[in-house]
């Protein structure tokens, strides 16, 4: 059986911590920021943990 390949699109978006948690950036902070309120863009700063319901699917894509 051939080796499983990492899904590179997922690998670029998700960071795995030492304890195995999956971290992602929040959506909506890339472009069209001029019309979004500062309060809203501040809320979208930083990283957040991937929802546990999605974690299994993402781990499979990453080959973890």
ABEGO torsion letter per residue (X at the ends): XBBBBBBAAAAAABBBBAAGBBBBBBBGAABGAAABBAAAAAAABEBBBBBAAAAAAAAAAAGX
